[in-house]
Amino acid sequence: MIEVYYTEDDEIIGKSVKEYLEQHNCKVTLCESIADTRKALLNHLPAVVLLDWNMPDGHGSELCCWIRERWKALPIIYLTVRGDSHDIVMGFQNGADDYVVKPFDLAVLYSRILALLRRTENIADTKLFCDDLMLDKEKTAVYDQQKEIIVSQPEYRILLALMENKGKTITRSQLLEQVWDHSGNYVNDNTLTVAMKRLREKLGNPACLKTIRSFGYRMEDTK
């Protein structure tokens, strides 16, 4: 099933697109504002984002740029009445992968979604976000509001495991296995406690890093 987020404030168009796509193996979440879309994306990434340009709380171009700063490979398709060449060029410059002008044929839209997903299915995002924290897997680096935070390898692996499973609780035993199991060094439960304490201090004790008492840890957005 293809998961779709559709940012659209026109109830009739939104309902029409949602009904058609859900008849064709899609799960569609309608977002009536840019704020709703941002909140949804920070909680969970879909397969593709459909984006109107004119929204009640801003322009789709702003949202497109915001998405592209965080997820290089997340597919984005504009669905908008703005069809002159200047707007189309701007849409692609903002980071869109495709641009569809209203009115459009629903069958053609679905075909465009499938074509786009075929081109991007093997591309993996290299950046993970939680509140102001960003982990760059390509650079093996951690940032807080673009300022790099120097962490040890175990601390990085702890944060990677938690951010890759954002919203889920990871047990202490799971972290011990994922972070140290193949290191060849003797570790015990206290090793994780010390590493987590140091990591929290380096990150400034962020609210998004939760301790689940006597069980494990969880990363979740708080902003």
PyMOL commands that set and color helices and strands:
alter all, ss='L'
color gray80, all
select helices_A, chain A and resi 11-22+34-43+60-70+85-93+106-120+153-164+172-180+189-203
alter helices_A, ss='H'
color red, helices_A
select strands_A, chain A and resi 2-7+26-31+48-51+54-55+58-59+76-80+98-101+127-130+133-136+141-144+147-149+170-171+209-212+216-219
alter strands_A, ss='S'
color yellow, strands_A
deselect
rebuild
show_as cartoon
